[in-house]
Amino acid sequence: MSDFSIDELVIPVSTTAPSWPDFEVVAELRNAVETEGFGTAELNYSAAELLPVWLNTKYDPKRMFVARVGGTVVARGTYETLLDPIDDHAWLGVQVLPSWRRRGIGTALTDRLEQVAAAENRHELIVYTVSAEAQGERLPAPTGFGSVPRDNPEVRFLLARGYRLEQVERGSRLPLPADPSVIRRLRADAAAHAGSEYTVHCWSAGTPPRWRDDLALLYTRMSTDAPTAGLEEPEDVWTAERLVAEETSLAASPRRILTAAALHGPSGHLVAFTQLSVPAERARSVGQEDTLVLREHRGHRLGMLVKTANLEYLAQQSPGHPSVTTFNAEENRHMLAVNEALGFLPMGYEGAWKRADRLV
Ligand SMILES: CC(C)(COP(=O)(O)OP(=O)(O)OC[C@H]1O[C@@H](n2cnc3c(N)ncnc32)[C@H](O)[C@@H]1OP(=O)(O)O)[C@@H](O)C(=O)NCCC(=O)NCCS
């Protein structure tokens, strides 16, 4: 056991706040552990990109804990919940720098996060974590799709703490530039299938005011209409007011959000959307964020329509990025089929774990 201490990190209000240097160290730590797990640095976020996300707690409560050895941060623990005090879910994450593992630091940080959850009456604990590929025995997901290496440190760690693997998420990568003729053909096919009732609209940064309620509904449905297997993640309700608050805080980020959405002419509502998170530096990878087609509008190739439209929009607005990365549940065959047709290839896998601390 090393001599370490745990404290809650004060999220800096700006880059001149006293806790900014620690926040930068924590961002580097996050990136080092993600790079180790996925074997690529393409998923890295800078501290300046992470800060608006961490300051945005009005609707997304979150807290960060750090473990220090002699004052130096060697591990972080993240705690996220929903605003609803009655909801009993909490999302936890622990990352220990490789050279500080097997000293009880991961255990102590996770104990701390679980204590916070218990104090708030949050009894459904969910952990998403990367599992690097390895030889040997596999632990299959109960969905029947995907598995993780049974002897990986994080797998042993979570099993020993009573967590159950519920789902496997596939991380995929599309090398850019995508062949414009392929994207054009896929878009034309999708548009022909969708027919004249649907039209595509693209925008960057804030959602046009007339579509805020529609986007809020699409975000809410993201929490209920995407497959969550045995995780049974709760509904996360969005309103136009929350959307504006989120977009206002993200405006401070160096990243830019590009949105493509499908408008259903007869009803006058947006019924499908997809978003890309674009870093300012052209040498860095673009992140695929949410994609959703409302259940009642599925089967018209709207997923392919909005994704191809956004890739074309990206090529116009910010050409030169090396790739787009995305995450999908391994059982989400419809979404994976769209991505595979676009040229996305698997790059790594995450386990989604749950422990239900039901009081008896
Ligand atoms: C998983 C992780 C957090 C563990 O942190 P850690 O500080 O090494 O954990 P601890 O020293 O407290 O280990 C606790 C127990 O986990 C299990 N464990 C952890 N690493 C292990 C390994 N490499 N091999 C076998 N068992 C391991 C053991 O049961 C261990 O108890 P023991 O040392 O008494 O045998 C760390 O490996 C890590 O940061 N991995 C990358 C991020 C991640 O996957 N996080 C998932 C948890 S949210």
The ligand as an SDF file (V2000), in Angstrom:
LIG
                    3D

 48 50  0  0  0  0  0  0  0  0999 V2000
   -8.9870   -1.1500  -12.9850 C   0  0  0  0  0  0  0  0  0  0  0  0
   -8.0710   -0.1880  -12.2460 C   0  0  0  0  0  0  0  0  0  0  0  0
   -8.8750    1.0480  -11.8620 C   0  0  0  0  0  0  0  0  0  0  0  0
   -7.5710   -0.8670  -10.9600 C   0  0  0  0  0  0  0  0  0  0  0  0
   -6.8180    0.0830  -10.2090 O   0  0  0  0  0  0  0  0  0  0  0  0
   -5.7190   -0.4140   -9.1400 P   0  0  0  0  0  0  0  0  0  0  0  0
   -5.3110    0.7700   -8.3460 O   0  0  0  0  0  0  0  0  0  0  0  0
   -4.6650   -1.1750   -9.8310 O   0  0  0  0  0  0  0  0  0  0  0  0
   -6.6210   -1.3990   -8.2570 O   0  0  0  0  0  0  0  0  0  0  0  0
   -6.2950   -2.0510   -6.8450 P   0  0  0  0  0  0  0  0  0  0  0  0
   -4.8280   -2.0230   -6.5760 O   0  0  0  0  0  0  0  0  0  0  0  0
   -7.1630   -1.3870   -5.8380 O   0  0  0  0  0  0  0  0  0  0  0  0
   -6.7670   -3.5550   -7.1110 O   0  0  0  0  0  0  0  0  0  0  0  0
   -7.9100   -4.1050   -6.5020 C   0  0  0  0  0  0  0  0  0  0  0  0
   -8.1840   -5.5200   -7.0020 C   0  0  0  0  0  0  0  0  0  0  0  0
   -8.5270   -5.5000   -8.4110 O   0  0  0  0  0  0  0  0  0  0  0  0
   -8.0350   -6.7070   -9.0270 C   0  0  0  0  0  0  0  0  0  0  0  0
   -6.9940   -6.3510  -10.0120 N   0  0  0  0  0  0  0  0  0  0  0  0
   -6.6280   -5.0980  -10.3580 C   0  0  0  0  0  0  0  0  0  0  0  0
   -5.6560   -5.1630  -11.2940 N   0  0  0  0  0  0  0  0  0  0  0  0
   -5.4150   -6.4600  -11.5410 C   0  0  0  0  0  0  0  0  0  0  0  0
   -4.5320   -7.1600  -12.4070 C   0  0  0  0  0  0  0  0  0  0  0  0
   -3.6800   -6.5130  -13.2160 N   0  0  0  0  0  0  0  0  0  0  0  0
   -4.5740   -8.5070  -12.4250 N   0  0  0  0  0  0  0  0  0  0  0  0
   -5.3910   -9.1790  -11.6180 C   0  0  0  0  0  0  0  0  0  0  0  0
   -6.2430   -8.5600  -10.7530 N   0  0  0  0  0  0  0  0  0  0  0  0
   -6.2620   -7.2330  -10.7260 C   0  0  0  0  0  0  0  0  0  0  0  0
   -7.4380   -7.5320   -7.9050 C   0  0  0  0  0  0  0  0  0  0  0  0
   -8.5010   -8.2990   -7.3740 O   0  0  0  0  0  0  0  0  0  0  0  0
   -7.0070   -6.4400   -6.9490 C   0  0  0  0  0  0  0  0  0  0  0  0
   -6.8580   -6.9070   -5.6150 O   0  0  0  0  0  0  0  0  0  0  0  0
   -5.4160   -7.4820   -5.1320 P   0  0  0  0  0  0  0  0  0  0  0  0
   -4.3770   -6.4820   -5.5590 O   0  0  0  0  0  0  0  0  0  0  0  0
   -5.5860   -7.5770   -3.6570 O   0  0  0  0  0  0  0  0  0  0  0  0
   -5.2460   -8.7680   -5.8300 O   0  0  0  0  0  0  0  0  0  0  0  0
   -6.8300    0.1790  -13.0910 C   0  0  0  0  0  0  0  0  0  0  0  0
   -6.2660   -1.0050  -13.6400 O   0  0  0  0  0  0  0  0  0  0  0  0
   -7.1170    1.1500  -14.2120 C   0  0  0  0  0  0  0  0  0  0  0  0
   -7.0740    2.3650  -14.0180 O   0  0  0  0  0  0  0  0  0  0  0  0
   -7.4580    0.6270  -15.4170 N   0  0  0  0  0  0  0  0  0  0  0  0
   -7.8380    1.4880  -16.5430 C   0  0  0  0  0  0  0  0  0  0  0  0
   -9.1810    2.1820  -16.2830 C   0  0  0  0  0  0  0  0  0  0  0  0
  -10.2870    1.1790  -16.0060 C   0  0  0  0  0  0  0  0  0  0  0  0
  -10.4050    0.1770  -16.6670 O   0  0  0  0  0  0  0  0  0  0  0  0
  -11.1490    1.4380  -15.0010 N   0  0  0  0  0  0  0  0  0  0  0  0
  -12.2260    0.5280  -14.6650 C   0  0  0  0  0  0  0  0  0  0  0  0
  -12.6850    0.6810  -13.2780 C   0  0  0  0  0  0  0  0  0  0  0  0
  -13.8860    1.9710  -13.1780 S   0  0  0  0  0  0  0  0  0  0  0  0
  1  2  1  0
  2  3  1  0
  2  4  1  0
  2 36  1  0
  4  5  1  0
  5  6  1  0
  6  7  2  0
  6  8  1  0
  6  9  1  0
  9 10  1  0
 10 11  2  0
 10 12  1  0
 10 13  1  0
 13 14  1  0
 14 15  1  0
 15 16  1  0
 15 30  1  0
 16 17  1  0
 17 18  1  0
 17 28  1  0
 18 19  1  0
 18 27  1  0
 19 20  2  0
 20 21  1  0
 21 22  1  0
 21 27  2  0
 22 23  1  0
 22 24  2  0
 24 25  1  0
 25 26  2  0
 26 27  1  0
 28 29  1  0
 28 30  1  0
 30 31  1  0
 31 32  1  0
 32 33  2  0
 32 34  1  0
 32 35  1  0
 36 37  1  0
 36 38  1  0
 38 39  2  0
 38 40  1  0
 40 41  1  0
 41 42  1  0
 42 43  1  0
 43 44  2  0
 43 45  1  0
 45 46  1  0
 46 47  1  0
 47 48  1  0
M  END
$$$$
